[in-house]
Amino acid sequence: MGKRLTAIATRTGDDGTTGLGDGSRTRKDSLRIRALGEIDELNSFIGLLLTEPMPDEVRADLADIQHDLFDLGGELCIPGHSMIRDEQVARLDARLAHYNATLPRLAEFILPGGSRAAALAHVCRAVCRRAERAVVELANHEAVNAPPRQYLNRLSDLLFVLARVLNRAAGGADVLWQPRKTQSG
């Protein structure tokens, strides 16, 4: 990953292709570029979430996740390369267990909402699920290592839990889903 951007507008993508990290070019609408774009969008939304007030440990975890997502993008932009490790997935598992231990048991479905930070965490979760689907679709057509898929799966769970944590940190609670009774007649 020694190549760094020195010019942003290179015009090399004007033909509908983009360069990969190994120097090859691929179409901008390829499954690989779609997956990279979803991960970039997720990282951008996490950056937006980080502009909100939140506990320091949540902020630190989200900052680590942003770096991991950059690694994940690096792995996907170089076919056959590996950057996401089992240890990164295990770290998400540990953070899930840590935060879950602080929350009341969930007995109902919850709606995305509550505090602004929690709502943004839910947006991040939804974007993460989309990124996961894009990586799975890519893996159906090209070789993709298991840790990136596992990482995105755990991350979406963690973002759900963090939304609950953020609601409590803001002095609120989960927004419970209330099913509508259907009227017969």
N, C-alpha and C positions, 0 to 999 in steps of 0.2 A: 504494500500500500504506500509506496514511496512517491507516487505521482500526486502532485498537489495542483490545484487550480491556480493558474496565473491570469487567465482571461475567462470571463464569464460568457461573453458573446463570441463564440467561435464560428458560428454559421455552418458547422459541420453537420448539424441536425436538420438543416433545411430540406433535406431529401426524405425526411420521415424516419431516419435511423438515428440511433444513439450509440455511443461507445460504452463498452463494458470495461471492467477493471483489468481484464486480460488483454485489452487492445482490440478485441474483435468488435464488430458492429452488429446491431440487431434492430429490428423494427420497433418503433416506439409503442406499437400496440401489441407487442409480444406478451405472453404470460409472465415472463421474467420481469419485464419493465412494469407491468401492472402490479405485480407483487411488491416491487421496490417502491412504487408510487404509494401504495397503501401503507407501507411501513413509514415512509416519509410523512404522510398525512397524520398518522398516529403520533409520530414524534413531534410534529408541529402542534397537535392538540394537547399533548402533554406539556409542551412549552407554554401554551396558553393557560392550562391548569395551574402551572407553577407561578403565574402572576397573581394568584389568589392567596389570601391568608390561609395558613395551615400549620399544623404542628411541625416542628423542625425535623422529626424523624421521618414523617411522610415526605417532606421536601427532599430530604437526603435520599430516600428510596427512589423517588421519581427522577432525581438527577442521575442516579446510577442506571436506572432503566433507560433514560435517554441515551446514555453511552452504549448500553447493550444494544439498543435498537440501531444505533449507527454501526455497531459490529455486525448485526444481523443483515443490514443493508449491504455492508461490505462483503459478507459471505455470498449473498445472492448475486452481487454484481460481478463476481468472479466464479464462473461455473467450475465446480469441483473443489473450491476452496472451503476451508472450515474455520470459523471464528467464534461461533456460539458453542460453548462447552456445557457439559452436564452440570458443572459447578454453578453456572449461572441459572440454570433451571432449578437446581437444588436451593439456591438462595431465594428464589421466588417462593418455593414451597415453605421455606422457613419463615419468610415474612408473612405469608398467608396464615400460618399457624400462630404467629405472634399476634397479628391483628385480630384474628378470629377469637382468640382467647379473651379479648377485651370487650367483645360485643355480646349482647343478649342473643339467645337462640332465635333464629328466624322461623316464625311459624306461618307467615303469610307471604304472598308475593309482594314486592315493593315496586313502586313506580319510580322512574328516573326523576329526581327532583330533590326538593328540600333547599339546602343552601346552594348558592351559585357554584361553589367549588365542588359540591357533591354532584350537581347536575353536569358539570364539565367532566367529572370522573366517569359518569355514565356515558357521555358522548365518547370519551376515550375508549371505554369498554366496547361500545358498539363498533367503533372504527377498528379496534383490535380484532374483533370477531371477523370483520370483513377482510382484514389483512391475513388472518389465519386461513380463511377460505381461499384467498388468492394463492397463498403458499402451498396449500394442499392441492389446488388445481394445477399449479406449476409442477408439483411432485408427481402428479399423474402422467406428465408428459416428459419430464426431464428429471435427472437425479438431483435430489435435495436431501441433505442430511436430516436426521431425526431431531436433533436439538432445536433448530429454529421453529419447527412445528410445535414441539413441546413447550418451548419458551412462550410462544404466543398464546397457547392454550392456558398456561398458568397465569400469564399476565392478564388476560381478560378476567379470570377469577379474582385476581388481586385487585384490579381496578373496581370491580363490583364491591369488594370488601372495603376498599379505601373510600368509596362513596359513602358507605355507612359510617366509617370513622370520621370523615369530614363533616357529615351532618351532625354528629355528636360534638365534634370540636367547635362547631358554630352554635352550639346550644340547642340544636333541634333533634329530630328523630327521623326515622325512615318514614317515607310517604307510602302508606299501605294501599294496596289495590283493593277496591270495593267492587265486587262483581255486580253488574246490573241484573236485576230480576227481569226476566222476559215476561211481558204481559200476554196472556193467552186470550183469545177471544176474537 
